[in-house]
């Protein structure tokens, strides 16, 4: 996952511009659309559960959401270790619910 983080950061900077110029806002603003697309594709998959192509499309849409979240975290200034620490800390706080 750490390697993915670095590779994704390099790709994002090349495609969308350097993090020093563009902050996390762009990725966060794209997230609702990507999430809505994922929901739509998952709902469609529910009507055709054995359709491997539909599953592939839905899985890619979910992964797109992770790309945007990772991009936003990186452009916010988090490195991989900070993100993982914050995820684990957040999970500890969420567990009692």
DOBANU-425182 format. One line per 2 residues: number of its first residue (from 1); for each residue x, y, z of N, C-alpha, C, O. Coordinates in steps of 0.1 Angstrom, whole numbers. Layout:
NUM = X,Y,Z,X,Y,Z,X,Y,Z,X,Y,Z ~ ...
This chain:
1 = 8,-12,0,0,0,0,9,13,0,5,23,-6 ~ 20,12,7,29,23,7,34,27,-7,35,38,-11
3 = 37,16,-14,42,18,-28,31,25,-37,33,34,-45 ~ 18,20,-35,7,26,-42,6,40,-39,4,49,-48
5 = 7,44,-26,7,58,-22,16,67,-30,13,77,-35 ~ 29,62,-30,39,70,-38,36,70,-53,37,81,-59
7 = 32,59,-58,29,59,-73,17,67,-76,17,74,-86 ~ 7,67,-67,-5,75,-70,-2,90,-68,-7,98,-76
9 = 7,93,-59,11,107,-57,18,112,-70,15,124,-74 ~ 27,104,-75,34,108,-87,25,110,-99,25,120,-106
11 = 16,100,-101,6,101,-111,-3,113,-110,-5,120,-120 ~ -8,116,-98,-17,127,-95,-10,141,-99,-16,149,-105
13 = 2,142,-94,10,154,-97,12,156,-112,10,168,-117 ~ 14,146,-119,16,146,-134,3,150,-141,3,158,-150
15 = -8,144,-137,-21,146,-143,-28,158,-139,-34,165,-147 ~ -28,161,-126,-36,172,-121,-28,184,-116,-34,194,-112
17 = -15,183,-116,-7,194,-112,-1,191,-98,-7,183,-90 ~ 9,198,-94,16,196,-81,8,200,-70,0,209,-70
19 = 10,193,-59,2,195,-46,4,209,-41,-4,215,-35 ~ 16,215,-43,19,228,-38,11,239,-45,9,250,-39
21 = 5,236,-57,-3,245,-64,-18,243,-62,-26,252,-60 ~ -21,230,-62,-35,226,-61,-37,218,-48,-30,208,-45
23 = -46,223,-39,-48,217,-26,-59,205,-27,-61,200,-38 ~ -64,201,-16,-73,190,-16,-87,192,-21,-95,183,-23
25 = -91,205,-23,-104,209,-26,-110,202,-39,-121,197,-39 ~ -101,202,-49,-106,197,-62,-110,182,-61,-120,178,-66
27 = -102,174,-54,-105,160,-52,-117,158,-43,-126,150,-46 ~ -118,166,-33,-130,165,-24,-143,169,-31,-153,163,-29
29 = -142,179,-40,-154,183,-47,-158,173,-58,-170,172,-61 ~ -149,165,-63,-152,154,-72,-158,142,-65,-164,133,-72
31 = -155,140,-52,-159,128,-45,-174,126,-45,-178,114,-48 ~ -183,136,-43,-198,132,-44,-202,126,-57,-210,117,-57
33 = -197,131,-68,-200,126,-81,-195,112,-82,-203,103,-87 ~ -183,109,-78,-177,96,-79,-185,86,-70,-188,75,-74
35 = -189,91,-58,-196,82,-49,-210,79,-55,-215,68,-54 ~ -216,89,-61,-230,87,-67,-229,77,-78,-238,69,-80
37 = -218,78,-86,-216,69,-97,-214,55,-92,-219,45,-97 ~ -207,53,-81,-205,40,-75,-218,34,-70,-220,23,-72
39 = -226,43,-63,-239,38,-58,-247,33,-70,-253,22,-69 ~ -248,41,-80,-256,37,-92,-251,24,-98,-259,15,-101
41 = -238,22,-99,-233,10,-105,-235,-2,-95,-238,-13,-100 ~ -234,0,-82,-237,-11,-73,-251,-15,-73,-255,-26,-73
43 = -260,-5,-74,-274,-8,-75,-278,-15,-87,-286,-24,-87 ~ -271,-12,-99,-273,-19,-111,-268,-33,-109,-275,-43,-113
45 = -257,-35,-103,-251,-48,-101,-261,-57,-93,-262,-69,-95 ~ -268,-51,-83,-278,-58,-75,-289,-64,-84,-295,-74,-80
47 = -291,-59,-96,-302,-64,-104,-296,-75,-113,-304,-83,-119 ~ -283,-75,-115,-277,-86,-123,-264,-91,-116,-253,-89,-120
49 = -266,-98,-104,-255,-101,-96,-244,-110,-102,-233,-111,-97 ~ -248,-117,-112,-238,-126,-119,-231,-120,-130,-223,-126,-137
51 = -233,-107,-133,-227,-100,-144,-213,-95,-140,-211,-85,-133 ~ -203,-102,-145,-189,-99,-141,-185,-85,-146,-177,-78,-140
53 = -189,-82,-158,-186,-68,-163,-192,-57,-155,-185,-47,-152 ~ -204,-59,-150,-210,-49,-141,-203,-48,-128,-201,-38,-122
55 = -199,-60,-123,-191,-60,-110,-178,-53,-112,-173,-45,-103 ~ -171,-55,-123,-159,-48,-126,-160,-33,-127,-152,-25,-121
57 = -171,-28,-133,-174,-14,-134,-176,-8,-120,-171,2,-116 ~ -185,-15,-112,-188,-10,-99,-175,-10,-90,-173,-1,-82
59 = -167,-20,-91,-155,-21,-83,-145,-9,-87,-139,-3,-78 ~ -144,-6,-100,-136,5,-104,-141,18,-99,-134,27,-95
61 = -154,20,-98,-160,32,-93,-157,34,-78,-154,45,-73 ~ -157,23,-70,-154,23,-56,-139,27,-55,-135,35,-46
63 = -131,21,-63,-116,24,-63,-114,39,-66,-105,45,-61 ~ -122,44,-76,-121,59,-79,-123,67,-67,-116,78,-65
65 = -132,64,-58,-134,71,-45,-122,71,-37,-118,81,-31 ~ -115,59,-36,-103,59,-28,-92,67,-34,-85,74,-27
67 = -91,67,-47,-81,76,-54,-83,90,-50,-74,97,-46 ~ -96,95,-50,-98,109,-47,-96,112,-32,-90,122,-29
69 = -99,102,-23,-96,104,-9,-81,105,-6,-76,113,1 ~ -74,95,-12,-59,95,-10,-53,108,-16,-44,114,-10
71 = -58,113,-27,-53,125,-33,-56,137,-24,-47,145,-22 ~ -68,138,-19,-71,149,-10,-62,148,3,-57,159,7
73 = -60,136,8,-52,135,20,-37,140,17,-31,147,25 ~ -32,135,6,-19,139,2,-17,154,0,-8,160,4
75 = -27,159,-8,-27,174,-11,-29,182,2,-26,194,2 ~ -35,176,12,-37,183,25,-24,183,33,-23,191,42
77 = -15,175,29,-2,175,35,1,162,43,12,161,50 ~ -8,153,43,-6,140,50,4,131,42,3,130,30
79 = 13,124,49,20,114,43,13,101,46,4,100,54 ~ 18,90,40,12,77,42,11,73,57,1,68,61
81 = 22,75,64,22,71,79,12,79,87,5,73,95 ~ 11,92,84,1,100,91,-13,95,88,-22,94,97
83 = -16,92,75,-29,88,71,-33,75,78,-44,73,84 ~ -24,65,78,-26,52,85,-28,54,100,-37,48,106
85 = -20,63,106,-22,65,121,-36,71,123,-43,67,132 ~ -39,81,115,-52,88,117,-64,78,114,-74,79,121
87 = -63,69,105,-73,59,102,-75,50,114,-86,47,118 ~ -64,45,120,-64,37,131,-70,44,143,-78,38,151
89 = -66,56,146,-71,64,157,-86,66,155,-94,65,165 ~ -90,69,143,-104,72,141,-112,59,143,-123,59,149
91 = -107,47,139,-114,35,141,-115,32,156,-126,27,160 ~ -105,35,164,-106,33,178,-118,41,184,-125,37,193
93 = -119,54,179,-130,62,184,-143,58,179,-153,60,186 ~ -144,52,168,-157,47,162,-161,34,168,-174,31,168
95 = -153,26,173,-156,12,177,-167,12,188,-176,3,187 ~ -167,21,197,-178,21,208,-192,23,202,-202,20,209
97 = -193,28,190,-207,31,185,-214,18,183,-226,18,178
